[in-house]
Amino acid sequence: MVNMNRRQFFKVTGTTLAGSSLALLGVAPGTAMAEVRQYKLARMTETRNTCPYCSVACGLLMYGLGDGAKNARASIMHIEGDPDHPVNRGTLCPKGAALIDFIHSPNRLKYPEYRAPGSDKWERMSWDDALTRITKLMKADRDANFVEKTDDGKTVNRWLTTGMLAASASSNEVGYITHKTVRSMGMLAFDNQARV
């Protein structure tokens, strides 16, 4: 009789059972290790983007199938952190790592919608109509509330009733251009959500 402790017994029986089970199923380690698999992202198009969630503005690499052919419908299949991005260096938080679910969600809003005062439903509108409406409302507010001079005669040219918040997906360059545009209208309340 062989003298072995409990741990050694479980190692021997577990290894024997696993090896015999795999052999019965036709799995041979030599064949499995010799298999060459195709890289899963080999045929995909890589696109760099910025995570839309918070103000950190992490860099993303999005991989999509579809080569732009007439009958092919492009679809994003994989998202990962961009290792060359200076903010996150390839890492993503749990929300950023689950961004693929956000992209493919059936509840994702893809078009502008408008709810009229007193209405209980949202109506889809075109981007041209939405931008035209926003522009008209901003112009009306600026015309009604623009302050050119203070009571003692100092020129201030300011617009205090409307503010602007640039999105987290904006880069420094986009934030700078937005800042120049907003300040040229006299708007004082401006902030850029991303701090990059």
C-alpha positions as CSV (number, residue, x, y, z in Angstrom):
1,M,0.0,0.0,0.0
2,V,1.3,3.5,-0.9
3,N,1.5,6.0,1.9
4,M,-0.1,9.3,0.8
5,N,-1.9,12.1,2.5
6,R,-5.4,13.5,1.6
7,R,-4.1,16.3,-0.6
8,Q,-1.9,13.9,-2.6
9,F,-4.8,11.6,-3.0
10,F,-7.0,14.3,-4.5
11,K,-4.3,15.4,-6.8
12,V,-3.8,11.9,-8.2
13,T,-7.5,11.1,-8.6
14,G,-8.4,14.5,-10.0
15,T,-5.6,14.4,-12.6
16,T,-6.4,10.8,-13.6
17,L,-10.1,11.6,-13.9
18,A,-9.6,14.8,-15.9
19,G,-7.1,13.1,-18.2
20,S,-9.3,10.1,-18.9
21,S,-12.4,12.2,-19.4
22,L,-10.6,14.4,-22.0
23,A,-9.2,11.4,-23.7
24,L,-12.6,9.8,-24.0
25,L,-13.9,13.1,-25.6
26,G,-11.2,13.0,-28.2
27,V,-9.2,15.9,-26.9
28,A,-5.5,15.6,-27.4
29,P,-3.2,18.3,-26.0
30,G,-0.8,18.1,-29.0
31,T,-3.6,18.8,-31.5
32,A,-5.1,21.6,-29.4
33,M,-1.8,23.4,-28.9
34,A,-0.9,23.1,-32.6
35,E,-4.0,24.9,-33.8
36,V,-3.5,28.3,-35.3
37,R,-6.4,30.7,-34.8
38,Q,-7.1,33.8,-36.8
39,Y,-6.8,37.1,-34.9
40,K,-10.3,38.1,-34.0
41,L,-9.8,41.8,-35.0
42,A,-7.9,41.1,-38.3
43,R,-10.7,42.0,-40.7
44,M,-12.1,44.8,-38.7
45,T,-11.8,48.6,-39.2
46,E,-10.2,50.4,-36.3
47,T,-11.5,53.8,-35.3
48,R,-10.2,56.0,-32.5
49,N,-12.8,57.9,-30.4
50,T,-13.4,59.3,-26.9
51,C,-15.6,57.8,-24.2
52,P,-18.8,59.8,-23.8
53,Y,-19.5,59.1,-20.1
54,C,-17.6,61.3,-17.7
55,S,-15.3,64.3,-17.8
56,V,-12.1,62.2,-17.9
57,A,-12.3,61.8,-21.7
58,C,-10.6,58.4,-22.0
59,G,-9.5,57.3,-25.5
60,L,-11.2,54.3,-27.2
61,L,-10.4,52.0,-30.0
62,M,-13.6,50.8,-31.7
63,Y,-13.5,47.9,-34.1
64,G,-16.3,47.5,-36.7
65,L,-17.2,45.1,-39.4
66,G,-18.3,46.4,-42.8
67,D,-16.0,47.7,-45.4
68,G,-18.3,50.5,-46.6
69,A,-19.6,48.5,-49.5
70,K,-23.1,49.5,-50.8
71,N,-24.9,46.5,-49.3
72,A,-22.8,46.1,-46.2
73,R,-24.1,47.4,-42.9
74,A,-21.2,48.5,-40.6
75,S,-21.5,47.5,-37.0
76,I,-19.2,48.0,-34.0
77,M,-18.2,44.6,-32.6
78,H,-15.4,45.4,-30.1
79,I,-14.3,48.3,-27.9
80,E,-11.1,48.6,-25.9
81,G,-9.0,51.3,-24.3
82,D,-6.5,53.1,-26.5
83,P,-3.0,52.3,-25.2
84,D,-1.6,55.4,-27.0
85,H,-4.0,57.9,-25.4
86,P,-2.4,60.1,-22.8
87,V,-5.3,60.1,-20.4
88,N,-6.1,56.4,-19.9
89,R,-3.2,54.6,-21.5
90,G,-5.4,51.7,-22.6
91,T,-7.4,51.3,-19.4
92,L,-11.2,51.8,-19.1
93,C,-13.5,52.0,-16.1
94,P,-16.4,49.5,-15.9
95,K,-18.8,51.9,-17.7
96,G,-16.3,52.5,-20.5
97,A,-15.6,48.8,-20.8
98,A,-19.3,48.1,-21.2
99,L,-19.7,50.8,-23.9
100,I,-20.6,48.2,-26.5
101,D,-23.9,47.6,-24.7
102,F,-24.6,51.4,-24.8
103,I,-24.0,51.5,-28.5
104,H,-26.2,48.5,-29.3
105,S,-29.0,49.4,-26.9
106,P,-32.5,49.6,-28.5
107,N,-33.3,52.5,-26.2
108,R,-30.3,54.6,-27.4
109,L,-31.5,58.0,-28.7
110,K,-30.1,58.6,-32.2
111,Y,-32.2,61.6,-33.4
112,P,-33.2,64.9,-31.9
113,E,-36.7,64.9,-30.3
114,Y,-38.9,67.7,-29.3
115,R,-41.7,67.9,-26.7
116,A,-44.0,70.8,-27.2
117,P,-45.1,72.8,-24.1
118,G,-48.1,71.0,-22.5
119,S,-47.6,67.8,-24.6
120,D,-47.1,64.4,-23.2
121,K,-45.1,62.9,-26.1
122,W,-41.8,63.4,-27.8
123,E,-41.8,63.9,-31.6
124,R,-38.8,63.2,-33.8
125,M,-37.4,66.0,-35.8
126,S,-34.5,66.4,-38.3
127,W,-31.1,67.7,-37.3
128,D,-31.7,70.8,-39.5
129,D,-34.9,71.6,-37.7
130,A,-33.3,71.1,-34.3
131,L,-30.3,73.3,-35.0
132,T,-32.5,76.0,-36.6
133,R,-34.8,76.0,-33.5
134,I,-31.8,76.2,-31.1
135,T,-30.3,79.1,-33.1
136,K,-33.6,81.0,-33.2
137,L,-34.1,80.6,-29.4
138,M,-30.5,81.6,-28.7
139,K,-30.8,84.7,-30.9
140,A,-34.1,85.7,-29.3
141,D,-32.7,85.3,-25.8
142,R,-29.5,87.3,-26.7
143,D,-31.4,90.1,-28.3
144,A,-33.7,90.4,-25.2
145,N,-31.0,90.1,-22.6
146,F,-27.7,91.4,-24.1
147,V,-26.0,94.1,-21.9
148,E,-23.9,96.4,-23.9
149,K,-23.1,99.0,-21.1
150,T,-23.4,99.1,-17.4
151,D,-25.4,101.9,-15.6
152,D,-22.3,104.0,-15.1
153,G,-21.4,103.8,-18.9
154,K,-18.7,101.0,-19.0
155,T,-18.8,98.9,-22.1
156,V,-19.2,95.2,-21.1
157,N,-20.9,93.4,-24.0
158,R,-22.1,90.5,-22.0
159,W,-24.9,87.9,-22.2
160,L,-25.8,86.5,-18.8
161,T,-29.0,84.5,-19.3
162,T,-27.6,81.6,-21.3
163,G,-24.6,79.3,-20.6
164,M,-22.7,76.7,-22.5
165,L,-21.2,73.3,-21.4
166,A,-18.9,71.5,-23.9
167,A,-19.2,67.8,-23.8
168,S,-16.7,65.3,-22.3
169,A,-16.0,63.9,-25.7
170,S,-14.5,67.2,-26.8
171,S,-10.8,67.5,-27.2
172,N,-8.8,70.6,-26.2
173,E,-9.0,71.9,-29.7
174,V,-12.8,71.6,-29.9
175,G,-13.1,73.1,-26.4
176,Y,-10.9,76.0,-27.5
177,I,-13.0,76.7,-30.6
178,T,-16.2,76.4,-28.6
179,H,-14.8,78.8,-26.1
180,K,-13.9,81.4,-28.7
181,T,-17.4,81.1,-30.4
182,V,-19.3,81.4,-27.1
183,R,-17.2,84.3,-25.8
184,S,-17.6,86.1,-29.2
185,M,-21.4,86.1,-28.5
186,G,-20.8,87.7,-25.1
187,M,-21.7,84.6,-23.1
188,L,-19.9,84.5,-19.8
189,A,-21.2,81.2,-18.4
190,F,-19.0,78.6,-20.1
191,D,-17.4,75.4,-19.0
192,N,-15.8,72.4,-20.7
193,Q,-16.6,69.1,-19.0
194,A,-13.4,67.4,-20.0
195,R,-10.2,68.5,-18.4
196,V,-7.8,67.4,-21.1
